[in-house]
Each structure stands twice: as C-alpha cells, then as structure tokens.
C-alpha cells in the first residue's frame, strides 16, 4: 500500500491532528481526524439521510471532524485522487 501525503491541519500542535492522504492504488482518500462527539454521532446515526437507507453508524465506520481550514487540502486531495484514478484506467 502506498499513501501520498497531501496535507495536515495547518494549526497542528505537533501531535495527532487531521491529516489527508490519497491511497495510490485505489485513489481513495484516507482521512485522520478527531472522532465526532456523541451528540453529532447520535444525530447522524438517527437520521435517514437517503430514503430507504438504513440508519445508524455501522461498527466498522467512524464519524470524524475535519476542520474547515482544511478545505483547500481536501480539494487538493480530491484533485490528486481524480488524477490518480484517471491515470489508472487509461
């Protein structure tokens, strides 16, 4: 597995912080972030966001927060992922 580092929270204090990578083979975005607080998880887990889709957060998934200041980094990661995927299907 090869990860391409895209960016880290610019306000990091040197310890764990929101980070974004693109996995080279799949072009998937890989995100590290603070796990969402219980109230946010409850709101997300109890809402039927798409009609007919099950509610709840599966045990193998997590809701995380990525700070708004990282939007430019996420945009860059999306561009990298799109290029990586496009190059892989050629």
Secondary structure as the mmCIF struct_conf table of DSSP 4:
data_model
#
loop_
_struct_conf.conf_type_id
_struct_conf.id
_struct_conf.beg_label_comp_id
_struct_conf.beg_label_asym_id
_struct_conf.beg_label_seq_id
_struct_conf.end_label_comp_id
_struct_conf.end_label_asym_id
_struct_conf.end_label_seq_id
STRN STRN1 UNK A 3 UNK A 8
TURN_TY1_P TURN_TY1_P1 UNK A 10 UNK A 11
BEND BEND1 UNK A 14 UNK A 16
STRN STRN2 UNK A 19 UNK A 23
TURN_TY1_P TURN_TY1_P2 UNK A 24 UNK A 26
STRN STRN3 UNK A 29 UNK A 32
STRN STRN4 UNK A 34 UNK A 35
HELX_LH_PP_P HELX_LH_PP_P1 UNK A 36 UNK A 37
HELX_RH_AL_P HELX_RH_AL_P1 UNK A 38 UNK A 45
TURN_TY1_P TURN_TY1_P3 UNK A 46 UNK A 46
BEND BEND2 UNK A 49 UNK A 50
TURN_TY1_P TURN_TY1_P4 UNK A 51 UNK A 52
HELX_LH_PP_P HELX_LH_PP_P2 UNK A 53 UNK A 55
BEND BEND3 UNK A 56 UNK A 56
TURN_TY1_P TURN_TY1_P5 UNK A 59 UNK A 60
STRN STRN5 UNK A 64 UNK A 65
HELX_RH_3T_P HELX_RH_3T_P1 UNK A 68 UNK A 70
HELX_RH_AL_P HELX_RH_AL_P2 UNK A 71 UNK A 89
#
